[in-house]
């Protein structure tokens, strides 16, 4: 279990910027400064990806999926452009002016870019998708299209924090198997540096950080800490900005998207963080 020696740095809030479109807030991350992108918030509901694309580009076409909590990653030109949308949880760009979108509430939205090729991707990675290794599948797809690991930048958007995400031990072990295919135990996971779980007072329960699992998967693949960033926000604990199924039981989502590198970055923005 050599991954025990890995202790990634914490999120760098200075890389995150609040921007506004039509008076409403969304987030960007400077690690993806070469791409027009955004992690949109609950106040944008019920806007669709087709609506939100205008915040990022005046010419891009929106692409989205029927998300099924799996590990399938499709190219944009492989998906159905109208309902019923193609079932998958990841989208990779394969052309210009493609706005790639994923929906999330407590699950992790993941945006990826290659600083050399300009290729980008958007993923939806909840605990099931993380256990099934969707982010690793996406990295493999990048590498199969001439990307090099050191040129990738991966940003994980707002999701439910490991401080509050209570799951059964069986779920934690399923996600843990993505790091240790030969099997692991709760005690072994808890003993890791930068552990992705915390013990819970309830019998048979733990607190699970999906974000930390994703980061550990990426480090195990070979990416460096400076290539990764995650949002210092919790969908469960910040209801003024994010929907959370775990908090309310409502099936409402916020959208996260990234556009082909040639698009125009939005001009209307604010660097002031909300109070």
Secondary structure, 3 states (H helix, E strand, C coil): CHHHHCCCCCCCHHHEEEEEECCEEEEEEHHHCCCCEEEECHHHCCCCHHHHHHHHCCCCEEECCECCCCCCEEEHHHCCCCCCCCECCEEECCCCCEEEEEEECCCEEEEEEECCCCCEEEEEECHHHHHCCHHHHHHHHHHHCCCCHHHEEEEECCECCCCCCEEEHHHHHHHHCCCCCCCCCHHHHHCCCCCCEEECCCCCEEEECHHHHHHHHHHHHCCCHHHEEECCCECCCCCCCCCCHHHHCCCCCEEEEEECCCCCCCCCCCCCCCC
